[in-house]
Amino acid sequence: MSIYPSLEDMKFDQLARAQNQYEAQIAALPPPTAPHVYPTAPSTSMPMPVVENPAMYPSLTDYMGLELSEAIIAANMPEYTQVAIMTAREVVPSGGGVSNMVAPLSGQSLGLQRAQVTHGVRELTLCKDKDGKVGVRVKPINNGIFACLVIDKSPAALAGLRFGDQILQINGQTVAGYSMDKVHDLFRKGPVNGISVVVRDRPFERTLTLHKDSTGHIGFQFKNGKIFSLVKDSSAAKNGLLTDHHLLEVEGQNVVGLKDKEISKFIENAGDIVTITVIPTFIYEHMIKKMSTSLLKDLMDHSIPTF
């Protein structure tokens, strides 16, 4: 069963496969031959209407209620014209972090590659900076330990730790059930180099790949980073975005603590395909509780990931 990053990718792939099937059926038909013509008496009867082969696939210019001829695509979605010509399915390589996901429209999106949440377990190796710190603040949630602040350009940020990662072990010591102070103490007492940190990739988060409409919108409204409204029949609504969720990343870039105007600018500059990362608001608010907005804005790692 094929998996897609967006509803638009699924529909486009279904169209491409249907067209490929139609072309294969045409190619398999035997070539027409001209039969020998025998002289016949003139007929006065009306000719029989020509009945098209019922096995033929219907016109593909109308698909799922949409007219998707090359001319219509060129007029309304010129950015997809080249993709329409290449009807073959494009599979995002698993090395990019998307495991065999069919993405004929989104396959070349860097944001899709950067933002993927795997929920898998990985090991990081941290060191301490000149002040003896690794650059992370944690928060206990349901007996788990989660990174709620990753300081920009810190050893934690450079190693690839991200907001929302669940810390499972520190130097082989399982931290489930630990308090915030106890975890911070483990980092303080750890060696300067070679600190082993095992994390689960952002278990409370998910990504959605959205496609802008002709006006450049993806179909949701937010305030202070919190999504509170969806536009009917928009890409956001069709792809399952939910209200009462907070925006964490746009195109894989952390936006926690940024002003709404700054986040909107990221979305505006992202191109026609935008991948966002979200988390339920009640989890987000618990994670940043007692943390000032200026702390999140000024210290949080907002760099573009390169790993």
Helices and strands as residue ranges (DSSP letters): H 7-28, E 62-63, E 66-67, H 70-76, G 78-80, H 81-85, E 91-92, G 94-96, E 101-102, H 110-115, E 121-126, E 136-141, E 144-150, H 155-159, E 166-170, E 173-174, H 180-189, E 195-200, E 206-211, E 220-223, E 226-230, H 235-238, E 245-250, E 253-254, H 260-268, E 273-280, H 281-287, H 293-299
